[in-house]
Amino acid sequence: MFRSMVTTKTIVKLVLILSFVITCYIMYNTPSRMERKAIISEYLKRTRNSSSSLRKTKKKLLLFVGIHSAPSRLDRRNAIRETWMKESRRNPNAVCRFFTDGQDPKGQALQGEERIKLESESHVYGDLLLAEAPGGVNFAVKYLWMLQWANERYDFQYFLRLDDDYFICFQKLMLELAIFRPKDKFQWGWLHCSIKDATWLDEAFYLVSKDIVMSFLSRRDTLLCFVWESQAIGYWIKDIPNIKTFADNERIIHLGTGFNSKKNVLRRKEICHSVLAVHKSYPNKMRVFWRIYQKEDKTTSSHVPPISYDCQYPLAMDYMVWREKKLWFSEPKLCKDNPTWNRHGEYKGRQGS
């Protein structure tokens, strides 16, 4: 009887002690109501994002066009929107986006009225991205950001990096890409061919096939960046063997020859029969080109030239060529560190109207 009572009391004590221990554990280790709500909310968010990413497939494109544009260049962006970009919007195999500075040259996010204006423009038109990369004259880092952004969202065959003062014969470009141009190890642009140690395609119009984009992105942790992306790209492509380079200097009017004066332009009865793209097409001239293009005889087919490389020098890049030219010279830095250089303010590009 006594033994039975002791056993019972002992058991009761043990149960009470155990209950106390469990209660303390719960009190100190179980999240509060607010914490539980936060944990559940985060879980549901991750679940939705995971499910969305599984359902979402990249849209297939023939061409993605990334247009570099300074924050204050709304006039140039509107000129493009009102002209050749109309054709890209009607083409389901292409996407065009403007990329502008989302950060200042030191890598700090833009603030205040400037950012509000850009975000408002982005909301209205749906075609403007604020790059999460140092702004101003930090073009190589920004170029990689553009490639990454596009690759995460689209399955494109070609990527065209473009300045915002280029008029493009868009339908002609799309036709040539679809039928006549190589699908891999292919780059296309205007060739600088006057210096043996620096022979390169200009970045203002620079088109590459998807495999070159992927090569750049896969090596981002080891790539060297410079202020100007054409210098950086000149080094990056050295590790890509058997690359096919189309130096289309006759049809990509980079220096404006024959298109400089308004008088010469207004005499023209066509644009896209004879050329592919015209640089320094500032807003007024951009609209003039568009009006001429709209009156062209679209039933007349233009000549499609074969890939050519008419330069005595092979592709080469040595940044020391510019060591005496402060604007063009910069010491290389690892791209993965999002480097900045001692350059100040927004880079608006060449002036014009």
Residue frames relative to the residue before (quaternion, step in Angstrom):
aa qw qx qy qz dx dy dz
M 1.0000 0.0000 0.0000 0.0000 0.00 0.00 0.00
F 0.6846 0.4805 -0.2657 0.4794 3.61 0.82 -1.07
R 0.6479 0.5205 -0.2997 0.4685 3.57 0.98 -0.94
S 0.6449 0.5323 -0.3157 0.4484 3.57 1.03 -0.86
M 0.6564 0.5127 -0.3012 0.4643 3.58 1.02 -0.89
V 0.6411 0.5278 -0.3182 0.4574 3.61 0.97 -0.85
T 0.6497 0.5216 -0.3051 0.4613 3.49 0.97 -0.91
T 0.6619 0.5097 -0.3044 0.4577 3.57 0.92 -0.88
K 0.6618 0.5019 -0.3063 0.4651 3.59 0.94 -0.93
T 0.6383 0.5352 -0.3215 0.4503 3.54 1.00 -0.83
I 0.6526 0.5182 -0.3035 0.4621 3.52 0.96 -0.94
V 0.6462 0.5231 -0.3196 0.4546 3.60 0.96 -0.88
K 0.6511 0.5194 -0.3082 0.4598 3.57 0.98 -0.90
L 0.6558 0.5169 -0.3097 0.4547 3.53 0.95 -0.91
V 0.6395 0.5273 -0.3185 0.4600 3.56 1.03 -0.85
L 0.6598 0.5115 -0.3027 0.4597 3.56 0.98 -0.89
I 0.6484 0.5154 -0.3080 0.4680 3.55 0.99 -0.90
L 0.6565 0.5139 -0.3016 0.4626 3.56 0.95 -0.93
S 0.6432 0.5247 -0.3189 0.4575 3.56 0.99 -0.86
F 0.6460 0.5249 -0.3106 0.4591 3.55 1.03 -0.87
V 0.6477 0.5205 -0.3102 0.4619 3.57 0.98 -0.88
I 0.6611 0.5063 -0.3027 0.4637 3.57 0.94 -0.95
T 0.6408 0.5322 -0.3198 0.4514 3.58 0.97 -0.88
C 0.6565 0.5071 -0.3056 0.4674 3.57 0.93 -0.91
Y 0.6361 0.5378 -0.3203 0.4511 3.54 0.97 -0.89
I 0.6728 0.4998 -0.2940 0.4594 3.55 0.91 -0.97
M 0.6505 0.5402 -0.3121 0.4331 3.55 0.97 -0.95
Y 0.7715 0.3852 -0.1917 0.4687 3.56 0.88 -0.94
N 0.7727 0.3601 -0.1806 0.4905 3.62 1.15 -0.41
T 0.6399 0.5014 -0.3436 0.4702 3.59 1.17 -0.23
P 0.4925 -0.6753 0.4549 0.3074 3.61 -0.81 0.92
S 0.5354 -0.5959 0.4868 0.3482 3.52 -1.22 0.53
R 0.7139 -0.4329 0.3125 0.4531 3.54 -1.29 0.10
M 0.6680 0.4938 -0.2998 0.4692 3.55 0.94 -0.89
E 0.6431 0.5152 -0.3227 0.4656 3.57 1.03 -0.78
R 0.6363 0.5262 -0.3317 0.4563 3.57 1.01 -0.83
K 0.6456 0.5180 -0.3222 0.4595 3.58 0.99 -0.85
A 0.6511 0.5174 -0.3145 0.4576 3.54 1.01 -0.82
I 0.6488 0.5175 -0.3110 0.4631 3.58 1.00 -0.89
I 0.6656 0.4985 -0.3014 0.4666 3.59 0.93 -0.92
S 0.6464 0.5298 -0.3170 0.4483 3.56 0.98 -0.90
E 0.6640 0.4983 -0.3012 0.4692 3.59 0.94 -0.90
Y 0.6307 0.5343 -0.3275 0.4576 3.57 1.02 -0.82
L 0.6781 0.4887 -0.2973 0.4616 3.57 0.88 -0.98
K 0.6263 0.5452 -0.3310 0.4483 3.56 1.06 -0.79
R 0.6747 0.4837 -0.2924 0.4747 3.55 0.93 -0.93
T 0.6324 0.5359 -0.3309 0.4510 3.55 1.04 -0.76
R 0.6582 0.5039 -0.3082 0.4667 3.56 0.96 -0.90
N 0.6611 0.5070 -0.3087 0.4589 3.57 0.94 -0.92
S 0.6490 0.5186 -0.3119 0.4610 3.56 1.01 -0.85
S 0.6681 0.4937 -0.2978 0.4703 3.56 0.92 -0.94
S 0.6470 0.5300 -0.3168 0.4473 3.54 1.01 -0.89
S 0.6759 0.4960 -0.2969 0.4572 3.57 0.93 -0.91
L 0.6330 0.5235 -0.3358 0.4610 3.56 1.12 -0.64
R 0.6870 0.4754 -0.2840 0.4706 3.55 1.05 -0.82
K 0.6795 0.5299 -0.2847 0.4201 3.53 1.03 -0.90
T 0.0713 -0.7728 0.6297 0.0328 3.55 -0.92 0.94
K 0.5536 -0.6198 0.4390 0.3415 3.55 -1.07 0.71
K 0.4421 -0.6723 0.5260 0.2755 3.54 -1.02 0.82
K 0.3822 -0.7263 0.5257 0.2237 3.56 -0.88 0.96
L 0.0156 -0.7947 0.6058 -0.0355 3.54 -0.94 0.97
L 0.4483 -0.6177 0.5556 0.3298 3.51 -1.28 0.34
L 0.8319 0.0389 0.0492 0.5514 3.57 0.90 -0.98
F 0.1022 -0.7291 0.6718 0.0820 3.53 -1.14 0.81
V 0.1460 -0.7859 0.5981 0.0579 3.58 -0.85 1.02
G 0.0889 -0.7812 0.6174 0.0232 3.56 -0.73 1.13
I 0.1312 -0.8227 0.5525 0.0257 3.56 -0.43 1.26
H 0.2803 -0.7616 0.5621 0.1596 3.56 -0.61 1.12
S 0.0910 0.8043 -0.5761 0.1136 3.57 -0.76 1.06
A 0.4414 -0.6927 0.5041 0.2672 3.59 -0.85 0.96
P 0.6592 -0.5472 0.3332 0.3937 3.62 -1.05 0.65
S 0.7354 0.4422 -0.2477 0.4497 3.61 0.89 -0.88
R 0.5933 0.6201 -0.3506 0.3749 3.62 1.25 -0.16
L 0.0839 0.8123 -0.5655 0.1149 3.58 0.82 0.99
D 0.6087 0.5697 -0.3564 0.4217 3.60 1.03 -0.74
R 0.6790 0.4735 -0.2969 0.4760 3.59 0.96 -0.81
R 0.6428 0.5173 -0.3346 0.4552 3.58 0.96 -0.79
N 0.6627 0.4994 -0.3121 0.4625 3.58 0.94 -0.80
A 0.6155 0.5404 -0.3520 0.4530 3.59 1.04 -0.69
I 0.6580 0.4873 -0.3069 0.4851 3.58 0.99 -0.80
R 0.6383 0.5350 -0.3263 0.4471 3.60 0.96 -0.84
E 0.7206 0.4492 -0.2390 0.4710 3.55 1.05 -0.79
T 0.7332 0.3898 -0.2254 0.5096 3.60 1.23 -0.19
W 0.8843 0.0333 -0.0397 0.4641 3.57 -0.71 -1.06
M 0.5688 0.5967 -0.3995 0.4009 3.62 1.14 -0.41
K 0.5070 0.6371 -0.4243 0.3962 3.59 1.21 -0.35
E 0.6607 0.5044 -0.3066 0.4638 3.58 1.01 -0.80
S 0.6417 0.5164 -0.3367 0.4562 3.59 1.01 -0.68
R 0.6357 0.5350 -0.3364 0.4433 3.59 1.03 -0.73
R 0.6905 0.4698 -0.2787 0.4743 3.57 1.09 -0.66
N 0.6589 0.5087 -0.3004 0.4656 3.58 1.25 -0.27
P 0.3387 -0.7790 0.4896 0.1971 3.63 -0.48 1.13
N 0.6670 0.5107 -0.2999 0.4521 3.60 1.24 -0.26
A 0.7306 0.3563 -0.2262 0.5367 3.56 1.26 0.23
V 0.0776 -0.7531 0.6510 0.0553 3.52 -1.29 0.56
C 0.1105 -0.7745 0.6209 0.0506 3.56 -1.00 0.90
R 0.0249 0.7887 -0.6130 0.0380 3.56 -0.95 0.89
F 0.3515 -0.6854 0.5943 0.2314 3.54 -1.19 0.70
F 0.1252 -0.7626 0.6303 0.0745 3.55 -1.11 0.76
T 0.0090 0.8038 -0.5933 0.0427 3.55 -0.69 1.12
D 0.6929 -0.4839 0.3319 0.4191 3.56 -1.29 0.12
G 0.1382 -0.7600 0.6299 0.0808 3.53 -0.94 0.97
Q 0.7389 0.2719 -0.1701 0.5926 3.55 1.38 -0.16
D 0.5050 -0.6137 0.4979 0.3470 3.55 -1.25 0.33
P 0.7302 -0.4513 0.2698 0.4362 3.64 -1.19 0.18
K 0.6711 0.4767 -0.3022 0.4807 3.61 1.22 -0.33
G 0.5839 -0.6146 0.3595 0.3900 3.58 1.29 0.07
Q 0.5209 0.6137 -0.4302 0.4087 3.60 1.22 0.33
A 0.5558 -0.6379 0.4192 0.3293 3.58 -0.93 0.91
L 0.5009 -0.6354 0.4916 0.3220 3.57 -1.01 0.81
Q 0.1342 -0.7979 0.5862 0.0419 3.54 -1.06 0.78
G 0.7873 0.4136 -0.2353 0.3920 3.50 -1.38 -0.01
E 0.8473 -0.2043 0.1401 0.4697 3.52 -1.28 -0.54
E 0.6145 0.5643 -0.3552 0.4216 3.58 1.00 -0.78
R 0.6912 0.4632 -0.2827 0.4773 3.57 0.88 -0.92
I 0.6221 0.5491 -0.3413 0.4416 3.59 0.99 -0.81
K 0.6521 0.5152 -0.3145 0.4588 3.59 0.96 -0.86
L 0.6778 0.4916 -0.2933 0.4613 3.59 0.91 -0.92
E 0.6631 0.4921 -0.3094 0.4715 3.59 0.95 -0.82
S 0.6225 0.5283 -0.3349 0.4704 3.58 1.09 -0.67
E 0.6451 0.5088 -0.3116 0.4773 3.58 0.98 -0.85
S 0.6371 0.5293 -0.3179 0.4614 3.57 0.99 -0.85
H 0.6601 0.5099 -0.2989 0.4635 3.58 0.99 -0.87
V 0.6756 0.5080 -0.2930 0.4467 3.59 0.95 -0.89
Y 0.8092 0.3020 -0.1356 0.4854 3.58 0.76 -1.05
G 0.3078 -0.7905 0.4843 0.2141 3.60 1.12 -0.51
D 0.6723 0.5039 -0.2952 0.4550 3.60 1.19 0.31
L 0.6405 0.5260 -0.3154 0.4622 3.59 1.27 0.17
L 0.1180 -0.7874 0.6041 0.0334 3.56 -0.86 1.06
L 0.2856 -0.7196 0.6067 0.1805 3.54 -1.09 0.79
A 0.3366 -0.7881 0.4832 0.1791 3.56 -0.31 1.29
E 0.3176 -0.7287 0.5798 0.1790 3.54 -0.97 0.92
A 0.5114 0.5676 -0.4413 0.4708 3.50 0.64 1.28
P 0.6508 -0.5243 0.3552 0.4189 3.60 -1.11 0.54
G 0.3625 -0.7662 0.4978 0.1838 3.56 -0.85 1.00
G 0.6366 0.5353 -0.3952 0.3898 3.53 -1.29 -0.33
V 0.7623 -0.3101 0.2649 0.5025 3.54 -1.04 -0.86
N 0.4295 0.6344 -0.5222 0.3747 3.55 0.31 1.33
F 0.0725 0.9026 -0.4232 0.0306 3.51 1.02 0.94
A 0.6320 0.5525 -0.3597 0.4074 3.62 0.94 -0.71
V 0.6484 0.5064 -0.3146 0.4735 3.59 0.97 -0.86
K 0.6624 0.5087 -0.3015 0.4599 3.56 0.98 -0.88
Y 0.6125 0.5529 -0.3453 0.4472 3.59 1.05 -0.74
L 0.6531 0.4969 -0.3149 0.4768 3.59 0.93 -0.81
W 0.6279 0.5285 -0.3345 0.4632 3.58 1.03 -0.74
M 0.6315 0.5298 -0.3214 0.4661 3.58 1.02 -0.80
L 0.6571 0.5112 -0.3076 0.4608 3.58 0.90 -0.92
Q 0.6629 0.5127 -0.3011 0.4550 3.56 0.93 -0.94
W 0.6500 0.5240 -0.3152 0.4513 3.57 0.91 -0.92
A 0.6927 0.4754 -0.2807 0.4640 3.57 0.84 -0.97
N 0.6722 0.5134 -0.3036 0.4387 3.58 0.92 -0.88
E 0.6413 0.5321 -0.3297 0.4437 3.60 1.06 -0.64
R 0.7753 0.3738 -0.1661 0.4813 3.59 1.17 -0.54
Y 0.8049 0.2056 -0.0823 0.5506 3.59 1.12 -0.58
D 0.3026 -0.7039 0.6135 0.1912 3.52 -1.24 0.63
F 0.0651 0.8362 -0.5354 0.0995 3.57 0.28 1.29
Q 0.4374 -0.6774 0.5230 0.2764 3.57 -1.25 0.48
Y 0.7944 0.1091 -0.0444 0.5958 3.58 1.15 -0.66
F 0.1666 -0.7484 0.6323 0.1114 3.54 -1.25 0.58
L 0.1112 -0.7843 0.6090 0.0398 3.56 -0.85 1.05
R 0.1690 -0.7458 0.6386 0.0862 3.56 -0.74 1.11
L 0.0256 -0.8322 0.5479 -0.0813 3.55 -0.69 1.17
D 0.4000 -0.6538 0.5796 0.2767 3.56 -1.23 0.57
D 0.5406 -0.6588 0.4222 0.3089 3.57 -1.18 0.54
D 0.6537 0.4494 -0.3484 0.4994 3.61 1.20 0.37
Y 0.4947 0.6224 -0.4460 0.4109 3.56 1.07 0.79
F 0.2276 -0.7218 0.6371 0.1458 3.53 -1.00 0.93
I 0.1369 -0.8189 0.5565 0.0303 3.59 -0.75 1.06
C 0.3236 -0.6772 0.6213 0.2251 3.54 -1.08 0.78
F 0.1997 -0.8742 0.4289 0.1094 3.49 0.41 1.33
Q 0.6704 0.4929 -0.3161 0.4557 3.61 0.84 -0.89
K 0.6301 0.5336 -0.3232 0.4623 3.55 1.03 -0.78
L 0.6455 0.5192 -0.3091 0.4671 3.57 0.97 -0.88
M 0.6738 0.5013 -0.2975 0.4541 3.58 0.87 -0.94
L 0.6390 0.5292 -0.3261 0.4531 3.59 0.98 -0.82
E 0.6812 0.4870 -0.3002 0.4567 3.57 0.86 -0.90
L 0.6486 0.5105 -0.3221 0.4637 3.59 1.00 -0.77
A 0.6781 0.5173 -0.2946 0.4311 3.57 0.93 -0.87
I 0.8188 0.2863 -0.1086 0.4857 3.58 0.94 -0.86
F 0.8393 0.3314 -0.1063 0.4177 3.54 0.74 -1.07
R 0.7326 0.4635 -0.2482 0.4322 3.61 1.05 -0.55
P 0.6048 -0.5811 0.4008 0.3687 3.61 -1.12 0.66
K 0.4309 -0.7165 0.4997 0.2263 3.55 -1.17 0.67
D 0.8021 0.1789 -0.1143 0.5582 3.60 1.15 -0.26
K 0.8386 0.1555 -0.1559 0.4982 3.53 -1.33 0.54
F 0.4829 0.6658 -0.4061 0.3982 3.53 1.00 0.94
Q 0.0410 0.7711 -0.6347 0.0281 3.54 -0.99 0.93
W 0.1302 -0.8075 0.5747 -0.0279 3.53 -1.03 0.92
G 0.3731 0.7257 -0.5251 0.2417 3.56 -0.91 0.90
W 0.6185 -0.5025 0.4363 0.4178 3.52 -1.32 -0.46
L 0.2955 -0.8112 0.4907 0.1176 3.55 -0.66 1.19
H 0.2867 -0.6918 0.6371 0.1825 3.53 -1.06 0.89
C 0.0697 0.8289 -0.5427 0.1163 3.58 -0.47 1.20
S 0.4669 0.6729 -0.4631 0.3388 3.57 0.58 1.09
I 0.7417 0.3164 -0.1880 0.5607 3.58 1.26 -0.33
K 0.4877 -0.7009 0.4394 0.2790 3.57 -0.67 1.09
D 0.7594 0.3956 -0.2028 0.4750 3.58 0.89 -0.92
A 0.7582 0.2212 -0.1697 0.5894 3.58 1.28 0.05
T 0.2059 0.7478 -0.5876 0.2304 3.52 0.06 1.38
W 0.1981 0.8166 -0.4945 0.2222 3.56 -0.28 1.23
L 0.5005 -0.6113 0.5157 0.3315 3.54 -1.34 0.29
D 0.4797 -0.6901 0.4676 0.2739 3.55 -0.87 1.00
E 0.4927 -0.6998 0.4419 0.2689 3.57 -1.00 0.88
A 0.5243 0.6654 -0.4184 0.3276 3.63 1.15 -0.41
F 0.7365 0.0427 -0.0515 0.6731 3.57 1.27 -0.57
Y 0.2209 0.7830 -0.5456 0.2012 3.56 -0.21 1.26
L 0.0326 -0.8167 0.5741 -0.0479 3.54 -0.43 1.30
V 0.0034 -0.7932 0.6085 -0.0242 3.57 -0.97 0.91
S 0.5137 -0.6150 0.4996 0.3290 3.54 -1.26 0.45
K 0.7005 -0.5147 0.3025 0.3909 3.55 -1.24 0.54
D 0.6447 0.5408 -0.3476 0.4135 3.61 0.92 -0.77
I 0.6190 0.5202 -0.3492 0.4737 3.60 1.11 -0.56
V 0.6031 0.5454 -0.3443 0.4694 3.57 1.05 -0.76
M 0.6925 0.4807 -0.2799 0.4594 3.57 0.85 -0.99
S 0.6027 0.5452 -0.3554 0.4617 3.57 1.09 -0.63
F 0.6452 0.5134 -0.3160 0.4694 3.58 0.95 -0.87
L 0.7122 0.4732 -0.2713 0.4420 3.57 0.75 -1.06
S 0.6649 0.5144 -0.3125 0.4422 3.59 0.98 -0.77
R 0.7328 0.3888 -0.2201 0.5132 3.58 1.20 -0.46
R 0.2812 0.8171 -0.4798 0.1517 3.57 1.24 0.18
D 0.6609 0.5373 -0.3164 0.4176 3.60 0.98 -0.77
T 0.7554 0.3484 -0.2034 0.5163 3.59 1.19 -0.39
L 0.5143 0.6587 -0.4238 0.3493 3.61 1.21 -0.25
L 0.3301 -0.7085 0.5876 0.2090 3.53 -1.22 0.64
C 0.2116 -0.7791 0.5811 0.1029 3.53 -0.96 0.93
F 0.1534 -0.7301 0.6582 0.1007 3.50 -1.33 0.56
V 0.6876 -0.4423 0.3447 0.4612 3.57 -1.24 0.12
W 0.7768 0.2925 -0.1445 0.5386 3.58 0.81 -1.03
E 0.4479 -0.7373 0.4309 0.2647 3.58 -0.68 1.05
S 0.5785 0.5806 -0.3984 0.4116 3.60 1.10 -0.50
Q 0.6280 0.5078 -0.3382 0.4831 3.60 1.08 -0.64
A 0.6553 0.5101 -0.3094 0.4634 3.57 0.93 -0.90
I 0.6686 0.5011 -0.3008 0.4598 3.57 0.87 -0.96
G 0.5931 0.5820 -0.3557 0.4277 3.56 1.09 -0.69
Y 0.6736 0.4448 -0.2784 0.5204 3.58 1.14 -0.62
W 0.6532 0.5498 -0.3276 0.4047 3.60 0.90 -0.89
I 0.7105 0.4736 -0.2796 0.4389 3.59 0.91 -0.86
K 0.4782 0.6708 -0.4474 0.3481 3.60 1.24 -0.18
D 0.7027 0.4555 -0.2602 0.4806 3.60 1.15 -0.57
I 0.6139 0.4983 -0.3638 0.4924 3.60 1.24 0.24
P 0.2394 -0.8103 0.5163 0.1398 3.62 -0.27 1.19
N 0.8530 0.2063 -0.1415 0.4581 3.53 -1.32 0.46
I 0.2542 0.7753 -0.5358 0.2172 3.57 1.00 0.77
K 0.3085 -0.7436 0.5691 0.1673 3.56 -1.04 0.86
T 0.1011 -0.8229 0.5591 -0.0002 3.57 -0.56 1.20
F 0.1547 -0.7721 0.6132 0.0629 3.55 -0.78 1.11
A 0.1150 -0.7830 0.6107 0.0289 3.57 -0.37 1.27
D 0.0322 -0.8553 0.5151 -0.0466 3.55 0.21 1.36
N 0.0742 0.8700 -0.4836 0.0608 3.56 0.86 1.01
E 0.6302 0.5439 -0.3503 0.4293 3.61 1.11 -0.44
R 0.7782 0.3400 -0.1849 0.4946 3.60 1.00 -0.69
I 0.6479 0.4023 -0.3184 0.5630 3.60 1.23 -0.28
I 0.1851 -0.8220 0.5333 0.0749 3.55 -0.19 1.31
H 0.0966 -0.8527 0.5133 0.0135 3.53 0.19 1.31
L 0.7659 0.3636 -0.1860 0.4965 3.59 0.93 -0.88
G 0.5316 -0.6851 0.3793 0.3227 3.58 1.24 0.08
T 0.3162 0.7729 -0.5012 0.2270 3.62 1.21 0.19
G 0.8142 0.1819 -0.1615 0.5272 3.57 -0.71 1.10
F 0.7385 0.3549 -0.2100 0.5335 3.58 1.26 -0.18
N 0.4418 0.7351 -0.4356 0.2734 3.59 1.26 0.02
S 0.7758 0.3310 -0.1866 0.5037 3.59 0.76 -0.99
K 0.5561 -0.6143 0.4522 0.3300 3.53 -1.10 0.76
K 0.6041 0.5749 -0.3500 0.4266 3.56 1.10 -0.72
N 0.6698 0.4899 -0.2950 0.4736 3.58 0.94 -0.89
V 0.6487 0.5284 -0.3182 0.4457 3.55 1.00 -0.84
L 0.6915 0.4952 -0.2877 0.4404 3.59 0.86 -0.95
R 0.5989 0.5591 -0.3626 0.4441 3.61 1.20 -0.36
R 0.5887 0.6163 -0.3643 0.3755 3.55 1.18 -0.53
K 0.2543 -0.7523 0.5883 0.1524 3.53 -1.17 0.71
E 0.7714 0.1485 -0.1182 0.6074 3.53 1.32 -0.02
I 0.2454 -0.7336 0.6133 0.1595 3.52 -1.34 0.38
C 0.8156 0.3516 -0.1495 0.4346 3.52 0.54 -1.24
H 0.4954 0.6159 -0.4639 0.4000 3.60 1.17 0.06
S 0.8017 0.3213 -0.1372 0.4851 3.56 0.97 -0.87
V 0.7854 0.2358 -0.1455 0.5535 3.62 1.12 -0.48
L 0.4169 -0.6883 0.5347 0.2577 3.52 -1.36 0.15
A 0.7970 -0.0702 0.0926 0.5927 3.58 1.01 -0.82
V 0.1694 -0.7850 0.5911 0.0758 3.56 -1.14 0.69
H 0.2995 -0.7564 0.5632 0.1449 3.55 -0.71 1.16
K 0.7857 0.2874 -0.2582 0.4832 3.58 -1.34 0.38
S 0.3560 0.7059 -0.5190 0.3250 3.56 1.04 0.80
Y 0.0858 -0.8206 0.5648 0.0155 3.54 0.20 1.30
P 0.7816 -0.4318 0.1517 0.4238 3.62 -1.12 0.60
N 0.6853 0.4704 -0.3125 0.4599 3.63 0.77 -0.91
K 0.6828 0.4758 -0.2855 0.4753 3.57 0.91 -0.93
M 0.5850 0.5790 -0.3625 0.4373 3.60 1.07 -0.72
R 0.6928 0.4701 -0.2743 0.4730 3.57 0.92 -0.91
V 0.6061 0.5366 -0.3512 0.4705 3.60 1.11 -0.65
F 0.6398 0.5174 -0.3237 0.4670 3.59 0.92 -0.89
W 0.6596 0.5230 -0.3100 0.4420 3.58 0.92 -0.89
R 0.6504 0.5076 -0.3233 0.4634 3.59 0.97 -0.81
I 0.6449 0.4998 -0.3242 0.4787 3.58 1.00 -0.80
Y 0.6486 0.5337 -0.3166 0.4407 3.56 0.92 -0.90
Q 0.6532 0.5311 -0.3218 0.4332 3.59 0.94 -0.83
K 0.7004 0.4534 -0.2688 0.4811 3.59 1.15 -0.55
E 0.4465 0.7067 -0.4472 0.3180 3.58 1.26 -0.12
D 0.4912 -0.6047 0.5329 0.3303 3.53 -1.29 0.43
K 0.2361 -0.8215 0.5069 0.1116 3.58 -0.20 1.29
T 0.5958 0.5763 -0.3721 0.4177 3.60 1.21 -0.26
T 0.6096 0.5441 -0.3506 0.4576 3.58 1.24 -0.33
S 0.2902 -0.7683 0.5459 0.1660 3.57 -0.65 1.07
S 0.3466 -0.7398 0.5429 0.1944 3.56 -1.05 0.78
H 0.6110 -0.5637 0.4165 0.3680 3.54 -1.24 0.46
V 0.1966 -0.7594 0.6102 0.1109 3.56 -1.01 0.87
P 0.2361 -0.8131 0.5143 0.1365 3.60 -0.24 1.20
P 0.5114 -0.6117 0.4901 0.3524 3.57 -1.17 0.45
I 0.6327 -0.5028 0.4118 0.4211 3.54 -1.27 0.27
S 0.0392 0.8071 -0.5854 0.0667 3.55 -0.86 0.97
Y 0.1095 -0.7601 0.6379 0.0581 3.52 -1.29 0.49
D 0.0248 0.8389 -0.5388 0.0727 3.55 0.15 1.33
C 0.4409 0.6492 -0.5000 0.3663 3.54 0.26 1.29
Q 0.4847 -0.6863 0.4611 0.2852 3.55 -0.96 0.83
Y 0.7205 0.3996 -0.2300 0.5180 3.57 1.25 -0.46
P 0.4368 -0.6522 0.5373 0.3085 3.59 -1.09 0.58
L 0.6755 -0.4542 0.3659 0.4511 3.58 -1.27 0.20
A 0.1289 0.7799 -0.5997 0.1245 3.58 -0.92 0.91
M 0.0097 -0.7910 0.6116 0.0152 3.55 -1.21 0.50
D 0.1161 0.7396 -0.6532 0.1132 3.53 -0.87 1.10
Y 0.3487 -0.7883 0.4685 0.1937 3.56 -0.28 1.26
M 0.5650 0.6131 -0.3879 0.3929 3.60 1.19 -0.41
V 0.4541 0.6738 -0.4503 0.3701 3.60 1.25 -0.17
W 0.7563 0.3809 -0.1888 0.4972 3.59 1.07 -0.76
R 0.3069 0.8050 -0.4783 0.1705 3.61 1.19 0.23
E 0.7111 0.4204 -0.2601 0.4999 3.61 1.15 -0.48
K 0.6690 0.4556 -0.2951 0.5077 3.59 1.26 0.03
K 0.3639 -0.7986 0.4398 0.1910 3.53 -0.11 1.38
L 0.6526 0.5371 -0.3304 0.4200 3.60 0.90 -0.86
W 0.7797 0.3774 -0.1703 0.4698 3.58 0.91 -0.95
F 0.6696 0.5212 -0.3039 0.4330 3.59 1.18 -0.32
S 0.1564 0.7509 -0.6358 0.0864 3.54 -1.15 0.78
E 0.4638 -0.6489 0.5220 0.3021 3.55 -1.12 0.67
P 0.5082 -0.6656 0.4444 0.3182 3.62 -0.97 0.76
K 0.0460 -0.7676 0.6389 0.0210 3.54 -1.22 0.68
L 0.5980 -0.5722 0.4132 0.3799 3.58 -1.16 0.54
C 0.4827 -0.6956 0.4595 0.2684 3.57 -0.81 1.05
K 0.6258 0.5868 -0.3414 0.3840 3.58 1.00 -0.83
D 0.6642 0.5083 -0.3004 0.4585 3.60 1.19 -0.45
N 0.3585 -0.7387 0.4865 0.2987 3.60 1.30 0.05
P 0.0365 0.8668 -0.4967 0.0234 3.57 0.80 1.00
T 0.1726 -0.7388 0.6369 0.1368 3.52 -1.31 0.41
W 0.2562 -0.7408 0.5994 0.1620 3.54 -1.27 0.46
N 0.6076 -0.5829 0.3981 0.3642 3.55 -1.19 0.37
R 0.3529 0.6901 -0.5390 0.3296 3.52 0.53 1.27
H 0.2427 -0.8126 0.5208 0.0981 3.56 -0.89 0.86
G 0.8508 0.2678 -0.1700 0.4190 3.51 -1.24 0.62
E 0.6813 -0.4824 0.3895 0.3890 3.48 -1.41 0.11
Y 0.2680 -0.7342 0.5967 0.1817 3.55 -1.08 0.74
K 0.2039 -0.8330 0.5075 0.0833 3.58 -0.32 1.27
G 0.4749 -0.6506 0.4601 0.3735 3.56 1.20 -0.36
R 0.7310 -0.3729 0.2964 0.4886 3.55 -1.27 -0.22
Q 0.4534 -0.6854 0.5001 0.2731 3.54 -1.09 0.70
G 0.2462 0.7552 -0.5850 0.1641 3.52 -1.23 0.43
S 0.2451 -0.7688 0.5712 0.1504 3.54 -1.26 0.19
